[in-house]
């Protein structure tokens, strides 16, 4: 079942993976070689490799999308994170550039939050 994750939709290895999955489905169903593939997958209760790869690729893309919203619901921009309402010391990007007390206090706060 993990074979479809080893190849993407455009990989040159998909034919080899498809062949292995086809043979596995034939073993599962007990169907012989002359049985058309369009019948084997429904009999085995498994989605065809093309569909499995597409779903796996979509899931992978969905998991890689960054979380752009802060826990308060706002966009995670630099200015928002520096002016975040739950942070005691508020600072600006200029404070960070100057490395003044506000910037150091902000850094300590975020270190305590494990960010």
DABEL-V848936 format. One record per backbone hydrogen bond with DSSP energy under -1.0 kcal/mol. NH is the residue of the N-H (numbers start at 1). CO is the residue of the C=O. If there is no record, write none. Layout:
nh->[NH/NH]
co->[CO/CO]
//
This chain:
nh->[5/6/11/17/18/19/20/21/22/23/24/25/26/27/28/29/30/35/39/40/41/43/44/45/46/52/53/54/55/56/57/58/59/60/61/62/63/64/70/73/76/77/81/82/83/87/91/96/97/98/99/100/104/105/106/107/108/109/110/111/112/113/114/115]
co->[2/3/8/13/14/15/16/17/18/19/20/21/22/23/24/25/26/32/36/36/37/39/40/41/41/48/49/50/51/52/53/54/55/56/57/58/59/60/74/70/68/75/77/78/79/84/82/92/93/94/95/95/100/101/102/103/104/105/106/107/108/109/111/110]
//
